[in-house]
Amino acid sequence: ADGVYEGTSHLRLPAGTAAANSSATVRVTVKDHRYTAVEVLAPKAIASSMTDFAQIVITRQTTHLDGLSGATVTKAAVLLAVANAVSQKSRSSPRKRSAADR
């Protein structure tokens, strides 16, 4: 269903891994059954650096980006958050944005 969806992910890697934990929160806009916008909401520190990556998700219309050059734990967290957001389409109605969100 068309709408605006939010999703979160929390990745936990084995102890001793350089980036043992990573999480992300995203807002995904779907129109005509296609991703039209992907915005990284958190962590704020990486949001601006994920703009190009979010555009790849929109262009390819998938969260399955195996073999993508420069893949990081953070990018994996963003992909999982996008997948979690759009999986809501089949479970519930989209989160309606309030005037405060705009």
C-alpha positions in Angstrom: 0.0 0.0 0.0 1.1 3.5 -0.7 2.1 5.5 2.3 4.9 6.6 4.7 6.5 3.9 6.8 9.1 3.9 9.5 11.4 1.0 10.4 14.2 0.3 12.9 16.9 -2.2 13.0 19.5 -3.3 15.6 22.4 -5.4 14.5 24.6 -7.2 17.1 27.8 -8.7 15.9 30.2 -11.0 17.8 32.2 -9.4 20.6 35.6 -8.1 19.4 34.2 -7.0 16.0 35.2 -3.5 15.2 31.6 -2.3 14.9 29.9 -4.7 17.3 26.6 -2.9 17.3 24.8 -0.8 14.7 21.3 0.4 14.4 19.3 2.6 12.1 15.8 4.2 11.9 14.4 5.1 8.5 11.4 6.6 6.9 10.3 5.1 3.6 7.8 6.6 1.2 6.0 4.2 -1.1 3.9 5.5 -4.1 2.5 3.3 -6.8 4.1 0.3 -5.1 7.6 1.8 -5.5 10.1 3.3 -3.1 10.1 7.1 -3.8 12.0 8.3 -0.8 14.3 6.7 1.9 15.4 9.0 4.7 17.8 7.9 7.5 16.4 9.4 10.7 18.9 7.9 13.2 21.6 7.9 14.0 21.8 11.5 13.1 25.6 11.3 12.8 25.3 9.2 9.7 22.1 10.5 8.1 23.8 12.8 5.6 26.4 10.3 4.6 23.7 7.8 3.7 22.0 10.0 1.1 23.7 8.4 -1.8 23.2 4.9 -0.4 19.5 5.6 0.1 19.3 6.7 -3.6 20.7 3.3 -4.6 17.9 1.6 -2.7 15.4 3.8 -4.5 17.0 3.3 -7.9 17.2 -0.5 -7.6 13.9 -0.9 -5.7 15.4 -3.5 -3.4 17.0 -4.0 -0.1 19.0 -7.0 -1.5 22.3 -5.3 -2.4 24.7 -8.2 -2.1 28.2 -7.4 -3.2 27.8 -3.7 -3.1 31.2 -2.0 -2.9 31.9 -0.3 0.4 29.2 -2.3 2.3 29.4 -1.6 6.0 27.6 -2.7 9.1 25.9 0.6 9.1 24.6 0.1 5.6 23.4 -3.3 6.5 21.5 -1.7 9.4 19.9 0.8 7.1 18.9 -2.0 4.6 17.3 -4.0 7.4 15.5 -0.9 8.7 14.1 -0.3 5.2 13.0 -3.9 4.9 11.3 -3.7 8.4 9.5 -0.5 7.4 8.1 -1.8 4.1 7.1 -5.1 5.7 4.5 -3.1 7.6 2.6 -2.6 4.3 1.1 -6.0 4.6 0.4 -5.8 8.3 -1.1 -2.4 8.9 -1.9 0.9 7.5 0.9 3.4 7.0 1.9 5.9 9.7 0.2 9.1 8.9 2.5 12.1 9.1 1.3 14.9 11.4 1.8 18.6 10.7 4.7 18.4 13.1 6.4 15.8 10.8 6.3 18.1 7.8 
